[in-house]
């Protein structure tokens, strides 16, 4: 009977052993970590691109600047341009024109002119430097109050159309030189006077705090063959008087300062002549209280 009972319990014991084996195997398997995946299951975010040092993002017009620089303009001209990096472009809120940001203009003369002013060693630029200024030039040969060349319009239209740009800020002095091309190409007196008035109005709107001076038309004296150039110089002097703008008349300077031998052609000076005439302009500016002391 005992033997029969032992035989009857063998199947149950076998089942129990098998069950324990399964349970123990599962526990051991749960302790083994799977090998690392060769790539992450979720792609990692790409790193943000690094910004170039010293090369800030451009500042959009009307937006807050991303780079600060010292303020270089007076409160009357305080615009976003006062905080933009040098070399940036700014939109003038009064005129809506684009202007380069050049920094402090408190010792700068902005010069608008024709071929008499174009050379770096011109008598106009030299005279301004002799009066204590650094010079920013905007203009072109063959242009004037009423006439332009193939690429650049007459003074006022060139300014309005952006043929050349005036700098942002508050320059110490604004100088307008010209009249020679208007004389040579037959512009009428009313047209020249109107062109001068329109330009001065635009400059006063652009630089309300700056002093403006007009420099006339370089020529021989009337009795020495000055002709139309000398008459245009006289016309511009009368126009400047009406505008309450200081005027430097140079309609007889070639004769007065004995420069006929220094002419490269009928109206332009050689380098030596330009060097001789520059101090004359500097002295004229000083006499009018326009030099930097």
C-alpha positions in Angstrom: 0.0 0.0 0.0 2.9 2.4 0.8 4.6 1.4 -2.4 1.4 2.3 -4.3 1.1 5.6 -2.6 4.7 6.6 -3.5 4.1 5.7 -7.2 0.9 7.8 -7.1 2.8 10.9 -5.9 5.6 10.8 -8.5 3.7 12.7 -11.2 2.8 15.5 -8.8 6.4 15.8 -7.7 7.6 15.9 -11.3 5.1 18.7 -12.1 6.4 20.6 -9.0 10.0 20.3 -10.0 9.2 21.5 -13.6 7.3 24.5 -12.2 10.2 25.5 -9.9 12.7 25.2 -12.8 10.6 27.6 -14.9 10.3 30.1 -12.1 14.0 30.1 -11.3 15.0 30.4 -15.0 12.7 33.5 -15.4 14.3 35.2 -12.4 17.8 34.7 -13.7 16.8 36.0 -17.1 15.3 39.1 -15.6 18.7 40.0 -14.1 20.5 40.1 -17.5 20.4 43.6 -19.2 20.1 43.7 -23.0 23.2 44.8 -25.0 23.2 48.6 -25.7 21.6 49.6 -29.0 24.0 50.8 -31.6 21.9 54.0 -32.1 19.4 55.7 -29.8 15.8 54.9 -30.2 14.9 58.6 -30.4 17.2 60.8 -32.6 19.0 63.4 -30.5 18.3 67.1 -31.3 20.9 68.7 -33.5 23.2 71.2 -31.7 22.5 74.8 -32.2 24.9 76.5 -34.7 27.5 78.7 -33.0 27.4 82.4 -33.8 30.5 83.9 -35.2 32.4 86.0 -32.8 32.7 89.6 -33.9 30.2 89.1 -36.7 26.8 89.9 -35.2 23.5 89.2 -37.0 22.4 92.2 -39.1 19.9 94.6 -37.3 16.7 95.0 -39.2 15.3 98.5 -39.5 12.9 99.3 -36.7 14.0 96.3 -34.6 15.9 96.3 -31.4 19.7 96.2 -32.1 21.5 93.0 -31.2 24.9 94.7 -30.6 25.3 97.8 -28.5 27.9 100.5 -29.2 28.5 103.8 -27.4 26.0 106.5 -28.3 27.6 109.0 -30.6 24.9 111.5 -31.4 23.2 114.3 -29.5 19.8 113.9 -28.0 18.1 115.8 -30.8 19.3 113.2 -33.2 18.8 110.1 -31.0 17.5 107.3 -33.2 18.2 103.6 -33.3 21.2 104.4 -35.4 22.9 105.8 -32.3 23.2 102.2 -31.0 24.0 100.3 -34.2 27.5 99.0 -34.9 29.8 101.1 -37.1 29.2 100.2 -40.8 25.5 99.4 -40.3 22.8 101.0 -42.3 20.0 102.9 -40.6 16.8 104.5 -41.8 16.4 108.1 -40.9 12.9 108.5 -39.3 12.5 112.1 -40.7 13.5 111.5 -44.3 13.1 107.7 -44.5 16.5 107.6 -46.3 19.1 104.9 -45.7 22.2 106.2 -44.0 25.5 104.5 -43.1 26.4 104.6 -39.4 29.9 106.0 -39.1 30.1 107.0 -35.4 30.9 110.4 -33.9 30.6 113.2 -36.5 31.3 116.1 -34.1 34.5 116.9 -36.0 33.2 115.9 -39.5 32.3 118.1 -42.5 29.9 116.4 -44.9 30.9 117.6 -48.4 28.6 117.6 -51.4 30.3 118.6 -54.6 31.4 118.0 -58.2 34.8 117.3 -59.8 36.4 120.2 -57.9 35.8 118.2 -54.7 36.4 114.6 -56.0 40.2 114.2 -55.6 41.4 113.3 -52.2 43.8 116.2 -52.5 41.2 118.6 -53.8 41.4 122.3 -52.7 37.9 121.9 -51.1 38.8 118.8 -49.0 42.2 120.3 -48.2 40.6 123.5 -47.1 38.2 121.6 -44.8 41.0 119.6 -43.3 43.0 122.8 -42.8 40.0 124.2 -40.9 40.1 121.2 -38.5 37.6 118.7 -40.1 37.6 115.2 -41.2 35.7 115.0 -44.5 32.9 112.7 -45.7 32.3 113.2 -49.4 29.1 112.6 -51.3 28.9 113.7 -54.9 30.3 113.1 -58.3 32.0 114.8 -61.2 29.8 116.2 -63.9 26.9 116.9 -61.4 25.5 120.1 -60.0 22.3 121.8 -58.7 20.5 121.1 -62.0 22.6 118.5 -63.9 23.8 115.0 -63.5 26.0 112.5 -65.3 25.1 109.1 -66.7 24.9 107.4 -63.3 24.3 110.2 -60.8 21.5 112.7 -60.8 21.6 116.4 -59.9 22.3 117.1 -56.2 18.8 117.0 -54.7 17.6 114.1 -56.8 20.8 112.2 -56.1 20.2 112.6 -52.4 16.5 111.6 -52.7 17.2 108.6 -55.0 20.1 107.3 -53.0 22.8 107.8 -55.7 25.0 108.7 -52.8 24.2 108.5 -49.1 24.7 110.9 -46.3 25.9 109.5 -42.9 23.6 109.1 -39.9 24.2 111.4 -37.0 25.0 115.1 -36.5 27.9 116.4 -38.5 29.6 119.6 -37.3 29.4 121.2 -40.8 27.7 120.5 -44.1 29.4 122.0 -47.2 27.9 122.3 -50.7 30.3 123.2 -53.5 29.3 123.5 -57.1 27.8 125.4 -60.0 30.4 124.8 -62.6 28.5 122.1 -64.5 25.3 124.1 -64.3 27.2 127.0 -65.9 28.8 124.9 -68.6 25.7 123.1 -69.6 23.4 126.1 -70.0 21.1 125.8 -67.0 19.0 128.9 -66.4 19.4 131.2 -63.4 15.9 130.3 -62.0 16.6 126.6 -62.3 20.0 126.8 -60.6 18.6 128.9 -57.7 15.6 126.5 -57.3 18.0 123.6 -57.2 20.1 125.2 -54.5 17.0 126.1 -52.4 15.7 122.5 -52.7 19.0 121.0 -51.7 19.4 123.3 -48.6 15.8 122.4 -47.6 16.6 118.7 -47.8 19.8 119.2 -45.8 18.1 121.1 -43.1 15.5 118.4 -42.8 18.3 115.8 -42.6 20.6 117.6 -40.2 18.5 120.1 -38.3 21.3 121.0 -35.9 24.2 121.3 -38.4 25.7 124.5 -39.8 25.6 124.7 -43.6 27.9 126.6 -45.9 27.9 127.0 -49.7 31.1 127.2 -51.7 30.7 128.9 -55.1 32.0 128.2 -58.6 35.8 128.3 -59.1 36.5 130.7 -61.9 38.6 133.6 -63.3 37.5 137.1 -62.6 34.8 138.6 -64.8 37.4 140.9 -66.5 39.7 138.0 -67.0 37.4 135.7 -69.0 35.3 134.3 -66.1 32.2 134.3 -68.2 29.2 132.2 -67.2 31.0 130.5 -64.3 31.6 133.8 -62.6 28.0 134.9 -63.1 26.8 131.6 -61.6 29.0 132.2 -58.6 27.3 135.6 -58.1 23.9 133.9 -58.5 24.7 131.4 -55.8 25.9 134.1 -53.5 22.5 135.9 -53.8 20.7 132.6 -53.3 22.7 131.8 -50.2 22.0 135.2 -48.8 18.3 134.6 -49.2 18.6 131.3 -47.4 20.7 132.8 -44.6 23.5 130.4 -45.4 27.1 131.5 -45.2 28.7 131.6 -48.7 32.4 131.5 -49.8 32.6 133.1 -53.2 35.4 131.8 -55.4 34.3 133.2 -58.7 37.6 135.1 -59.2 40.1 133.0 -57.3 42.0 131.7 -60.3 42.8 135.3 -61.2 43.2 136.7 -57.7 45.6 134.0 -56.6 47.5 133.8 -59.9 46.6 130.2 -60.6 46.2 130.2 -64.4 49.6 128.5 -64.7 48.4 125.8 -62.4 45.4 124.8 -64.5 45.2 121.2 -65.8 42.5 122.4 -68.2 40.3 125.4 -68.4 38.6 124.9 -65.0 40.5 122.2 -63.0 43.7 122.7 -61.0 46.9 120.6 -61.1 47.9 119.1 -57.7 50.2 122.0 -57.0 47.4 124.5 -57.6 45.0 122.5 -55.4 47.6 122.6 -52.6 48.0 126.4 -53.0 44.2 127.0 -52.9 43.4 124.8 -49.9 44.7 127.2 -47.3 42.7 130.0 -49.0 39.5 128.1 -48.3 40.6 127.2 -44.8 41.1 130.9 -44.1 37.8 131.8 -45.5 36.0 129.3 -43.3 37.9 130.6 -40.3 36.9 134.2 -41.1 33.3 133.1 -41.1 33.6 131.4 -37.7 33.3 127.9 -39.3 36.7 126.5 -38.4 37.2 124.1 -35.5 39.3 125.9 -32.9 
